[in-house]
Amino acid sequence: MDTERASPRYSDIDVWEPLDIAEAMIEGQFTAVAAVRAARFALLDAALAAEERLRNGGGRLVYVGAGTSGRLAVQDGAELIPTFSWPQDRLVLLMAGGREALLRSVEGAEDEAGRARCLVRRYVIDRNDVLIAVAASGTTPFTLACLREAKARGALTVGIANNPGTPLLAEADHPILLDTGAEPIAGSTRLKAGTAQKIALNVLSSVLMILLGRVYQGLMVDVQAANQKLVQRSEDMLVRLTGSSHETARDALRRASGSVKLAVLLLHGCSVDEGVRLLEQANGQLRTALAHVRHGSVKLRT
């Protein structure tokens, strides 16, 4: 596998000047970006398929991985909750070795294919769900077993790997190859491979959230205002979107229980109930809900 082989180019890296070592590491990051760009059409196809599967109904996003790949996958999934208000009950994070493995290596966890199959069954992953499996090698037993079991149960599967011709890519509904090649430190896939995985996951999940209506005019209108900074960000977003004063925005956010989308509709004349109904009918798309208001297809309070 390319990610495991030693590259002659870096065989003397331990005696290079420190600046040359740093330059080689930075150069590797550009390789990672190029690998993701080469996979952009596969990423887009996966995002479109996931959006179709998740738009109507209670389907879940499932992230799977082991080691560095697993930590990156879990991080991407966990950040969907505060950033886009993705529901906790529509997110499953399957990490080889469990929570303990997020902070340190758990011996043999990535080889536990049987446990992987049990986890998929325990969480009843099925045709309503989208599973994203990440493994630099493309052969990790835990990750591969999760993908196989979920696919057999009807889930839409996305496989992200850094080696061509591997089982994870061959068996996923949507294979995404990030061809980053040999690492400056042989086998250390937290380097180029890990960077490429992080970028690919960012792109995939962000495109998906935009398609699902959780971004409006480039703003995180579904953000969870869990601290003072995010409360202020919500208020600033509302001022920008409606032209209201900060005082008016604060009041609208209070009435909307912190929902920027609902607060926008309140400032366009909707009641709370009307705003909630419009957003439900628009599948969460604020642009669509506003179009109904502006075109007079909803009767507003006078």
N, C-alpha and C positions, 0 to 999 in steps of 0.2 A: 504494500500500500504506500502511495506517495507520502502520506502524512507520517509514516513510520520510518521511511528510509533516510539514511544519512546523506546529505548533499556534499559533494566534493568542494563546492564553493565555500562552505563554512567549516571545513575540516580543521582549519587553524584558528578558528575564531577566539579560542582561549588565549592566544598570544597577540591578538590584534590590539591596536591602540583603542582605548575606551571610546573615543569619538567614532571610530570606524565601527565598533560594535553597535553603538547607538544608531548610527546611520543605517546599518543593516536591519536593525529591528524596525526602524521607521519605514524603510523601504518595503518591508514585509506588510505593513499596514496598507500601503497603496495596492499591493497585490490582492489583499483581501477585498478592498473596494472594487477592484476590477473584476474579481470573481463574482461578486454579487451583481454587478451590472450585467455581466454575461448571462446571469440567471434571471434577469428581470421579467422575461415573458413567462417563465415557469412560476415565478412568484405571483404575477398578476393572475394567471389562471387559477392558482390555488386560492387567492383571495376572493375571486369572483365565485368560485365553487363553494367556499366557506360561507360567503354572504348569502347565497341562495339557500344553503342548508339551515342557517341560523336565523334568517329574517323572521319567519313566521313560526312561532312555537317556542318551546323551552329548551331547545338544544343547547349543549354545553361545548365549551372549548376545553380540550384536554391537552396538556403539555406533558411530554415524556422525555426522560433522558437520564444519563448517568455521568458522574464526574463533572468536568467542566461544562460539557454540553448540557447536562441536566441542570446545573446551576444557572446557566444562561437562559434556558427554557423556563425554569421556574420564575426567574426574575422578570422575564417579559410578561408572563401570565399574571403575576402578582401586581404588576404596575397598571394593569388594565382597570383594576377596581378603583383606585383613587383618581386616575387620569380621566377615565371615560365612564365611571359609574357602572362598569360591567358587573352584573349581579354575582355575588359570592356563590350563590347556588348554581350558577351556570359556568363555573370554573372548577376544573379538576387538575391538580398538579401531582404527577407521579414521578417521584425521584427515587432512583435505585438507592436503597439504604435508608430511605425516609428522611425525616427532618434532620437527624444527626449528620447525614451526609452533606447537608448544605454548608456545614462549617469545617468538616474534616473528612478525610477519605475513610470509607467503610470497607474493610477487607472483603473482597469477593462479591460485593453487592451487585456489580454490573453483570455477573454471570448467573444471577438468579432468575432464570426464565420461568420457572414454575411459579414463583411469587408474582412475577409480572402478569401472568395469565390470571392468577387469583385476584389481583387488584382490579383488572379490567372487569371481571365478573362481579366483584364486590360493589363497584361503582355503577354497575349496570350500564356500561357504555354501549350504545347501540346506534341505530340508523339516524337518530336525531342529532348525533354528536359529530364534532370535528376533532380529530386527534392529530397533533403535530409532534412528530417524533424526531429528535435531534441526536445525531451521533457522528462525530468526525470520521470514524473508521467506516461507518455504514454497516458494521457487523456486530455491534454490542448486543449480547444475548438478551439482556433485560429489555432494552429498547425495541429490539426486533420482535420479541415475543409479545410485547404490548401492541405493537402495530398489527401483527398477524391476528391476534385474538380480537382486537377491535374491528378490523376489517371483516373478519368472519361473522361478526355480529352486526354488520351493516354500516358501521361508522365510515365517514369520509376520512381518508388518511392522507397526511402530508408527511413526506420524508425528507429531511435535510441532512446531507452528508458531504464530506469533503474528498471522497474517493469515488471515482467512476466505477460502474459495473458491480456495485456491491448490493447485497440483498435488500437493504433498507430502501434503496432507490428502485430496485427491480420490482418490489412488491407494493410500494405506496401508490395510491391513486394519483397523487401529484408529487412526483420526484423533483427535488431541487438540488442540483449538484453545484457545490461551491468549490471549484477546482483551484485550491490554493497551493498545491504542491508540497514539496519538502519544507520542513521548518528550519530556521537557523540553528535551533537546538533540536536534534532529531527526536521526533515523537512528542514534543511538547506542544500539543494542539491547543493550549491556552493562548498561543501566539497568533499566527496568521489565521488558522482555522477558526479559533475562538472569536476573533474580531469579525470574520466574515459571517459567522453564525449570528452574532449579536446584531450586525447590520441587517441581515436577512430577516431575522425575527422582528426587528423594529419596523421594517418595510411591510412585511406581511400583516402584522397586527394593526399597524396604523392605517394602511389602506383599507383593511377590513372594517375598522371602527368608523372611518370616514364614510364608507359605503353604507354602513348601518345608521348613519345620521347622527353620530356622536361628536361631530365637528361641524361648525357653522362659521363661514367667513374666516377660516383659519384659526378659530378659537375653540378651546376645550369647554364647550357649553354644557357638558355633562360632568364637569369636574366635581368631586366631592370636597366641599369646603371644610376640611377636617382640622385646619389650624388658621391662625389669624392672617397669615400670608395669603392663603387660598380664599378666605372670606373677602379680603381686599381685592384679589384678582377677580372674583365673581362680580363684585360691585363695579370694578373698572370695565369689565366686559359688557355689563349691562348699560353703563353710560355710553360706551362706544357704539353699541348696537342700536340704542334708542334715542340718544341725544338728551336723555333726561339728566337731571341734577343728581349728585351723589346722594342727597337726602331722599329723593324720590326713588332712586335705585335701591337704597337700603330698605325702604318700606316695602317695595315690591318683592324683594328677595325674602323678607320676613313673611309676607303673606303667601309666598310660593314655597315656603319651607326650605329655602336655599337653592331651589332649582332655577338656574339661569334661563332655561328654555321657557318654563312656565312664567317666570317673571317678565320675559319679553312679551308674551301674549297678554299678560295682565296690563302692561303699559300700552298695548294696542286696543284696550277696551274690553277684553274678555273677563269673565268671572273666573274664579278658580276652577269650578266644575267644567265650564266651557273650555278652558285651556287644557285641562287634563283630557277631556274627551277629544279635542282636536289633535293632541299629540298622539293619543292612542290610535285614532283613525289614520294618522299620517305615519304610523310605525316609527314614531320618535323623530321624524324628519321636521326640524323647525322650519325650514324653507317651505316645505309643503303646507304646513299648518298656517304659516303667515300668508301664503297665497290664498288660502280659503278666506282668511279674514279680510284681506285687501280686495278680493273680488266679491265680497259681500255674500258669500255662500254660507256664512254663519251669522245668525241673528245675535247682535251684541246688545248688552244692557244699555239702556238710555238713562 
